[in-house]
């Protein structure tokens, strides 16, 4: 499909025209959808609406509105990046949604898509013990979406957003500012727990660490090549970082604290390696897999077996 702007600027007129043309381009190039949308129609609508600064829930009647020439150019530039560069749409628009909240994103961080959102909405019930939640750690925070959303669910809690990547922490800091949480949420540069103090334990540690195994990493669609390698791969079985978290987290949790971790498809490897570890694999109503929780007491009891 020819994305030459000169002809398309004259041939395409309305938002609907550009949505239809985008759909055709997506299908012709065989794009992958999994960074905010899961189908070509939603992706095309979002691309076009974002390019002309309209919200995602704009009334359908607006699709018949004609675009200015400058708006057409912007839509076509977004489309070029999506189709020719295979850049995920949130990196083009600079924004992604998580748990109904908007977050700044760019290629320094993963695009938010964790099924942990479902747990956050439920206040991590019934696994988190009852009572006030005062301290939370979002480990391998990336954009900060999990920790920030958790802070909004627990308005009395302070939250540390920890990452080894200073670039990622810059994005997380921008999201703290966006959601006006600077009084309760802070970024911490640390290689997992290295810069943290076990004398100041957390009631909840939640982590969506890198967990893609070597085989899956090599076979991922081109769109994933735009995401930081540091945030995806974690050794041959995808569990190098998760094993470190399991070994160390018990020291940084309060006595009745809880660890929640997402490992995706590496769930199989983890169950095979630690069949006796009392992990609770959480069933998610809205889909997704590989999220487990385990208490501080259980982590300490089994620490010598990890």
C-alpha positions as a Markdown table, in Angstrom:
| # | Residue | x | y | z |
|---|---|---|---|---|
| 1 | Unk | 0.0 | 0.0 | 0.0 |
| 2 | Unk | 1.3 | 3.4 | -1.0 |
| 3 | Unk | 1.4 | 5.9 | 1.9 |
| 4 | Unk | 2.5 | 8.7 | -0.3 |
| 5 | Unk | 1.0 | 11.8 | 1.2 |
| 6 | Unk | 0.7 | 13.9 | -2.0 |
| 7 | Unk | -2.1 | 11.8 | -3.4 |
| 8 | Unk | -3.8 | 10.7 | -0.2 |
| 9 | Unk | -4.2 | 14.3 | 1.0 |
| 10 | Unk | -6.6 | 14.9 | -1.9 |
| 11 | Unk | -8.2 | 11.5 | -2.0 |
| 12 | Unk | -9.1 | 11.1 | 1.7 |
| 13 | Unk | -11.5 | 13.6 | 3.3 |
| 14 | Unk | -13.2 | 12.4 | 6.5 |
| 15 | Unk | -12.2 | 10.7 | 9.7 |
| 16 | Unk | -14.1 | 7.7 | 8.4 |
| 17 | Unk | -12.0 | 7.7 | 5.2 |
| 18 | Unk | -8.8 | 7.6 | 7.3 |
| 19 | Unk | -10.1 | 4.9 | 9.6 |
| 20 | Unk | -11.0 | 2.7 | 6.6 |
| 21 | Unk | -7.7 | 3.4 | 4.9 |
| 22 | Unk | -5.8 | 2.6 | 8.1 |
| 23 | Unk | -7.7 | -0.7 | 8.4 |
| 24 | Unk | -6.6 | -1.7 | 4.9 |
| 25 | Unk | -3.0 | -0.8 | 5.6 |
| 26 | Unk | -3.0 | -2.8 | 8.9 |
| 27 | Unk | -4.4 | -5.9 | 7.2 |
| 28 | Unk | -2.1 | -5.6 | 4.2 |
| 29 | Unk | 1.0 | -5.3 | 6.3 |
| 30 | Unk | -0.1 | -8.0 | 8.9 |
| 31 | Unk | 0.4 | -5.9 | 12.0 |
| 32 | Unk | 0.3 | -7.3 | 15.5 |
| 33 | Unk | -2.1 | -5.8 | 18.1 |
| 34 | Unk | -1.4 | -6.2 | 21.7 |
| 35 | Unk | -0.3 | -2.8 | 23.1 |
| 36 | Unk | -3.6 | -1.3 | 24.2 |
| 37 | Unk | -5.9 | -2.8 | 21.6 |
| 38 | Unk | -6.4 | -6.3 | 20.4 |
| 39 | Unk | -7.9 | -5.8 | 16.9 |
| 40 | Unk | -7.4 | -3.7 | 13.8 |
| 41 | Unk | -10.7 | -1.7 | 14.1 |
| 42 | Unk | -10.0 | -0.3 | 17.6 |
| 43 | Unk | -6.4 | 0.4 | 16.6 |
| 44 | Unk | -7.4 | 2.3 | 13.5 |
| 45 | Unk | -10.0 | 4.4 | 15.4 |
| 46 | Unk | -7.6 | 5.2 | 18.1 |
| 47 | Unk | -4.8 | 6.1 | 15.7 |
| 48 | Unk | -7.0 | 8.5 | 13.8 |
| 49 | Unk | -8.7 | 10.1 | 16.8 |
| 50 | Unk | -5.4 | 10.6 | 18.6 |
| 51 | Unk | -3.8 | 12.3 | 15.6 |
| 52 | Unk | -6.6 | 14.9 | 15.5 |
| 53 | Unk | -6.7 | 15.3 | 19.3 |
| 54 | Unk | -10.1 | 13.7 | 19.9 |
| 55 | Unk | -10.8 | 11.5 | 22.9 |
| 56 | Unk | -11.3 | 7.7 | 22.5 |
| 57 | Unk | -15.0 | 8.0 | 23.3 |
| 58 | Unk | -15.8 | 10.6 | 20.7 |
| 59 | Unk | -19.4 | 10.2 | 19.4 |
| 60 | Unk | -19.6 | 8.1 | 16.2 |
| 61 | Unk | -21.2 | 11.0 | 14.3 |
| 62 | Unk | -17.9 | 12.8 | 14.3 |
| 63 | Unk | -16.4 | 10.2 | 11.9 |
| 64 | Unk | -18.1 | 12.0 | 9.0 |
| 65 | Unk | -16.3 | 15.3 | 9.8 |
| 66 | Unk | -13.7 | 16.4 | 7.2 |
| 67 | Unk | -10.1 | 17.0 | 8.2 |
| 68 | Unk | -7.9 | 20.0 | 7.6 |
| 69 | Unk | -4.8 | 19.4 | 5.5 |
| 70 | Unk | -2.5 | 19.7 | 8.5 |
| 71 | Unk | -4.6 | 17.1 | 10.3 |
| 72 | Unk | -4.4 | 14.8 | 7.4 |
| 73 | Unk | -0.7 | 15.0 | 7.4 |
| 74 | Unk | -0.5 | 14.1 | 11.1 |
| 75 | Unk | -2.8 | 11.1 | 10.6 |
| 76 | Unk | -0.7 | 9.9 | 7.8 |
| 77 | Unk | 2.5 | 10.4 | 9.8 |
| 78 | Unk | 1.1 | 8.3 | 12.6 |
| 79 | Unk | 0.0 | 5.7 | 10.1 |
| 80 | Unk | 3.5 | 5.6 | 8.6 |
| 81 | Unk | 5.1 | 5.0 | 11.9 |
| 82 | Unk | 2.6 | 2.3 | 12.8 |
| 83 | Unk | 2.8 | 0.5 | 9.5 |
| 84 | Unk | 6.3 | 1.0 | 8.2 |
| 85 | Unk | 8.2 | 1.1 | 11.5 |
| 86 | Unk | 5.8 | -1.3 | 13.3 |
| 87 | Unk | 5.9 | 1.1 | 16.3 |
| 88 | Unk | 3.2 | 0.4 | 18.9 |
| 89 | Unk | 0.5 | 3.0 | 18.9 |
| 90 | Unk | 1.1 | 4.2 | 22.5 |
| 91 | Unk | 4.7 | 5.1 | 21.6 |
| 92 | Unk | 3.4 | 7.2 | 18.7 |
| 93 | Unk | 0.8 | 9.0 | 20.9 |
| 94 | Unk | 2.9 | 9.1 | 24.0 |
| 95 | Unk | 0.1 | 7.8 | 26.1 |
| 96 | Unk | -1.2 | 4.5 | 27.4 |
| 97 | Unk | -4.2 | 3.5 | 29.6 |
| 98 | Unk | -4.0 | 1.2 | 32.6 |
| 99 | Unk | -6.9 | 0.6 | 35.0 |
| 100 | Unk | -8.8 | 3.4 | 33.4 |
| 101 | Unk | -5.9 | 5.8 | 34.0 |
| 102 | Unk | -3.8 | 7.6 | 31.5 |
| 103 | Unk | 0.0 | 7.3 | 31.7 |
| 104 | Unk | 2.9 | 8.9 | 29.8 |
| 105 | Unk | 4.9 | 6.3 | 27.9 |
| 106 | Unk | 7.8 | 6.2 | 25.4 |
| 107 | Unk | 10.4 | 3.7 | 24.3 |
| 108 | Unk | 12.2 | 3.9 | 27.7 |
| 109 | Unk | 9.4 | 1.8 | 29.3 |
| 110 | Unk | 7.1 | -1.1 | 28.6 |
| 111 | Unk | 3.6 | -0.2 | 27.5 |
| 112 | Unk | 1.3 | -0.9 | 30.4 |
| 113 | Unk | -0.8 | -4.0 | 29.9 |
| 114 | Unk | -0.5 | -6.1 | 33.1 |
| 115 | Unk | -3.5 | -8.1 | 34.3 |
| 116 | Unk | -2.4 | -7.1 | 37.8 |
| 117 | Unk | -4.8 | -4.1 | 37.1 |
| 118 | Unk | -7.7 | -6.4 | 38.1 |
| 119 | Unk | -6.1 | -7.1 | 41.5 |
| 120 | Unk | -5.5 | -3.4 | 42.1 |
| 121 | Unk | -9.1 | -2.6 | 41.4 |
| 122 | Unk | -10.1 | -5.2 | 44.1 |
| 123 | Unk | -7.6 | -3.8 | 46.6 |
| 124 | Unk | -5.6 | -7.1 | 46.3 |
| 125 | Unk | -8.5 | -8.9 | 48.1 |
| 126 | Unk | -8.8 | -11.5 | 49.4 |
| 127 | Unk | -5.0 | -12.2 | 49.5 |
| 128 | Unk | -3.8 | -9.0 | 51.3 |
| 129 | Unk | -4.5 | -9.0 | 55.0 |
| 130 | Unk | -7.2 | -6.7 | 56.3 |
| 131 | Unk | -6.3 | -3.3 | 57.7 |
| 132 | Unk | -4.5 | -0.1 | 56.6 |
| 133 | Unk | -1.8 | -0.4 | 54.0 |
| 134 | Unk | 1.0 | 2.0 | 54.9 |
| 135 | Unk | 4.0 | 1.1 | 52.7 |
| 136 | Unk | 4.0 | -0.4 | 49.1 |
| 137 | Unk | 6.9 | -1.3 | 46.8 |
| 138 | Unk | 6.4 | -1.5 | 43.1 |
| 139 | Unk | 9.5 | -3.4 | 42.0 |
| 140 | Unk | 10.7 | -3.1 | 38.4 |
| 141 | Unk | 8.2 | -0.2 | 38.0 |
| 142 | Unk | 8.8 | 0.9 | 34.5 |
| 143 | Unk | 6.2 | 3.7 | 33.8 |
| 144 | Unk | 5.0 | 3.5 | 37.4 |
| 145 | Unk | 1.5 | 2.4 | 36.4 |
| 146 | Unk | 1.1 | -0.4 | 38.9 |
| 147 | Unk | 2.5 | 1.6 | 41.9 |
| 148 | Unk | 0.6 | 4.7 | 41.0 |
| 149 | Unk | -2.7 | 2.9 | 40.6 |
| 150 | Unk | -2.1 | 1.1 | 43.9 |
| 151 | Unk | -1.5 | 4.4 | 45.6 |
| 152 | Unk | -4.9 | 5.7 | 44.3 |
| 153 | Unk | -6.6 | 2.6 | 45.7 |
| 154 | Unk | -4.8 | 2.9 | 49.1 |
| 155 | Unk | -4.9 | 6.7 | 49.8 |
| 156 | Unk | -3.1 | 6.3 | 53.1 |
| 157 | Unk | -0.1 | 4.5 | 51.7 |
| 158 | Unk | 3.3 | 5.7 | 50.6 |
| 159 | Unk | 4.7 | 4.0 | 47.5 |
| 160 | Unk | 8.2 | 3.4 | 46.3 |
| 161 | Unk | 8.6 | 3.0 | 42.6 |
| 162 | Unk | 11.9 | 1.1 | 42.1 |
| 163 | Unk | 13.8 | 0.4 | 38.9 |
| 164 | Unk | 17.3 | -0.3 | 37.7 |
| 165 | Unk | 16.8 | 2.0 | 34.7 |
| 166 | Unk | 17.1 | 5.7 | 35.3 |
| 167 | Unk | 15.4 | 6.3 | 32.0 |
| 168 | Unk | 12.4 | 4.4 | 33.2 |
| 169 | Unk | 12.4 | 6.3 | 36.4 |
| 170 | Unk | 12.2 | 9.6 | 34.5 |
| 171 | Unk | 9.0 | 8.4 | 32.9 |
| 172 | Unk | 7.7 | 7.1 | 36.2 |
| 173 | Unk | 8.4 | 10.5 | 37.8 |
| 174 | Unk | 6.5 | 12.3 | 35.0 |
| 175 | Unk | 3.5 | 10.0 | 35.9 |
| 176 | Unk | 3.7 | 10.8 | 39.6 |
| 177 | Unk | 3.5 | 14.4 | 38.6 |
| 178 | Unk | 0.6 | 13.7 | 36.2 |
| 179 | Unk | -1.4 | 12.1 | 38.9 |
| 180 | Unk | -0.5 | 14.6 | 41.6 |
| 181 | Unk | 1.0 | 12.0 | 44.0 |
| 182 | Unk | 4.4 | 13.6 | 44.8 |
| 183 | Unk | 3.5 | 13.7 | 48.5 |
| 184 | Unk | 3.1 | 9.9 | 48.7 |
| 185 | Unk | 4.9 | 8.3 | 45.8 |
| 186 | Unk | 8.6 | 8.5 | 45.0 |
| 187 | Unk | 11.0 | 6.9 | 42.6 |
| 188 | Unk | 14.0 | 5.0 | 43.8 |
| 189 | Unk | 17.0 | 3.9 | 41.7 |
| 190 | Unk | 17.9 | 0.4 | 42.7 |
| 191 | Unk | 19.0 | -3.0 | 41.3 |
| 192 | Unk | 16.0 | -4.8 | 42.9 |
| 193 | Unk | 16.4 | -4.5 | 46.7 |
| 194 | Unk | 20.0 | -3.2 | 46.8 |
| 195 | Unk | 19.2 | 0.4 | 47.7 |
| 196 | Unk | 16.3 | -0.5 | 50.0 |
| 197 | Unk | 16.4 | -0.8 | 53.8 |
| 198 | Unk | 14.9 | -4.0 | 55.3 |
| 199 | Unk | 14.4 | -2.0 | 58.6 |
| 200 | Unk | 11.6 | -0.2 | 56.7 |
| 201 | Unk | 9.5 | -3.1 | 55.5 |
| 202 | Unk | 6.6 | -3.0 | 53.1 |
| 203 | Unk | 3.0 | -4.3 | 53.7 |
| 204 | Unk | 2.8 | -5.1 | 50.0 |
| 205 | Unk | 5.5 | -5.7 | 47.3 |
| 206 | Unk | 4.1 | -6.0 | 43.8 |
| 207 | Unk | 6.2 | -6.7 | 40.7 |
| 208 | Unk | 5.9 | -7.1 | 37.0 |
| 209 | Unk | 9.5 | -7.9 | 36.3 |
| 210 | Unk | 11.1 | -9.0 | 33.0 |
| 211 | Unk | 10.0 | -12.6 | 32.5 |
| 212 | Unk | 10.2 | -13.5 | 28.8 |
| 213 | Unk | 12.2 | -16.6 | 28.2 |
| 214 | Unk | 14.8 | -16.8 | 25.4 |
| 215 | Unk | 12.6 | -18.8 | 23.0 |
| 216 | Unk | 9.6 | -16.4 | 23.4 |
| 217 | Unk | 11.8 | -13.4 | 23.1 |
| 218 | Unk | 13.3 | -14.5 | 19.8 |
| 219 | Unk | 9.8 | -15.2 | 18.3 |
| 220 | Unk | 8.0 | -12.0 | 19.4 |
| 221 | Unk | 6.4 | -9.8 | 16.7 |
| 222 | Unk | 8.3 | -6.8 | 15.4 |
| 223 | Unk | 6.2 | -4.4 | 17.6 |
| 224 | Unk | 8.0 | -5.7 | 20.7 |
| 225 | Unk | 11.4 | -4.7 | 19.3 |
| 226 | Unk | 10.5 | -1.1 | 20.2 |
| 227 | Unk | 10.3 | -2.0 | 23.9 |
| 228 | Unk | 13.4 | -2.0 | 26.0 |
| 229 | Unk | 15.2 | -5.3 | 26.1 |
| 230 | Unk | 16.0 | -4.7 | 29.8 |
| 231 | Unk | 12.3 | -4.9 | 30.6 |
| 232 | Unk | 11.5 | -8.1 | 28.7 |
| 233 | Unk | 14.1 | -10.9 | 28.8 |
| 234 | Unk | 15.3 | -12.6 | 32.0 |
| 235 | Unk | 17.5 | -15.5 | 31.1 |
| 236 | Unk | 16.8 | -18.8 | 29.3 |
| 237 | Unk | 13.8 | -19.6 | 31.3 |
| 238 | Unk | 12.6 | -16.0 | 32.0 |
| 239 | Unk | 13.0 | -16.4 | 35.7 |
| 240 | Unk | 16.4 | -15.0 | 36.6 |
| 241 | Unk | 15.0 | -11.9 | 38.2 |
| 242 | Unk | 12.0 | -13.6 | 39.7 |
| 243 | Unk | 14.2 | -16.0 | 41.5 |
| 244 | Unk | 16.1 | -13.1 | 43.0 |
| 245 | Unk | 12.8 | -11.5 | 44.1 |
| 246 | Unk | 11.6 | -14.7 | 45.8 |
| 247 | Unk | 14.9 | -15.1 | 47.6 |
| 248 | Unk | 15.0 | -11.6 | 48.9 |
| 249 | Unk | 11.5 | -10.3 | 49.3 |
| 250 | Unk | 10.8 | -11.9 | 52.6 |
| 251 | Unk | 13.4 | -9.7 | 54.3 |
| 252 | Unk | 11.7 | -6.5 | 53.0 |
| 253 | Unk | 8.1 | -7.4 | 53.9 |
| 254 | Unk | 6.3 | -6.8 | 57.2 |
| 255 | Unk | 5.5 | -10.0 | 59.1 |
| 256 | Unk | 2.0 | -10.1 | 57.6 |
| 257 | Unk | 3.0 | -8.7 | 54.2 |
| 258 | Unk | 2.3 | -10.0 | 50.8 |
| 259 | Unk | 4.3 | -10.5 | 47.6 |
| 260 | Unk | 2.5 | -10.3 | 44.2 |
| 261 | Unk | 4.4 | -11.1 | 41.0 |
| 262 | Unk | 3.5 | -11.5 | 37.3 |
| 263 | Unk | 5.6 | -14.0 | 35.3 |
| 264 | Unk | 3.3 | -14.6 | 32.3 |
| 265 | Unk | 4.1 | -17.7 | 30.3 |
| 266 | Unk | 7.1 | -18.4 | 32.5 |
| 267 | Unk | 4.6 | -19.7 | 35.0 |
| 268 | Unk | 5.2 | -23.2 | 33.7 |
| 269 | Unk | 9.0 | -23.0 | 34.3 |
| 270 | Unk | 8.4 | -21.7 | 37.9 |
| 271 | Unk | 6.0 | -24.4 | 38.8 |
| 272 | Unk | 8.4 | -27.1 | 37.5 |
| 273 | Unk | 11.3 | -25.6 | 39.4 |
| 274 | Unk | 9.6 | -25.1 | 42.7 |
| 275 | Unk | 6.7 | -27.6 | 43.0 |
| 276 | Unk | 6.7 | -27.3 | 46.8 |
| 277 | Unk | 6.7 | -23.5 | 47.0 |
| 278 | Unk | 3.2 | -22.5 | 48.2 |
| 279 | Unk | 2.5 | -20.0 | 45.5 |
| 280 | Unk | -1.2 | -19.0 | 44.9 |
| 281 | Unk | -1.8 | -18.7 | 41.2 |
| 282 | Unk | -4.6 | -16.1 | 40.9 |
| 283 | Unk | -7.5 | -16.7 | 38.5 |
| 284 | Unk | -8.2 | -13.5 | 36.6 |
| 285 | Unk | -11.7 | -12.9 | 35.4 |
| 286 | Unk | -10.7 | -10.7 | 32.5 |
| 287 | Unk | -8.0 | -12.9 | 31.2 |
| 288 | Unk | -4.2 | -13.0 | 31.6 |
| 289 | Unk | -2.1 | -15.6 | 33.4 |
| 290 | Unk | 1.0 | -16.1 | 35.4 |
| 291 | Unk | 0.2 | -13.9 | 38.4 |
| 292 | Unk | 1.0 | -15.4 | 41.8 |
| 293 | Unk | 1.1 | -14.2 | 45.4 |
| 294 | Unk | 2.8 | -15.6 | 48.5 |
| 295 | Unk | 3.0 | -14.3 | 52.1 |
| 296 | Unk | 6.1 | -13.0 | 53.9 |
| 297 | Unk | 6.0 | -15.9 | 56.4 |
| 298 | Unk | 5.9 | -18.5 | 53.5 |
| 299 | Unk | 8.8 | -16.8 | 51.8 |
| 300 | Unk | 10.9 | -16.9 | 54.9 |
| 301 | Unk | 10.0 | -20.5 | 55.5 |
| 302 | Unk | 11.0 | -21.6 | 52.1 |
| 303 | Unk | 13.9 | -19.2 | 51.4 |
| 304 | Unk | 16.6 | -21.9 | 51.7 |
| 305 | Unk | 14.9 | -23.9 | 48.9 |
| 306 | Unk | 14.9 | -21.1 | 46.3 |
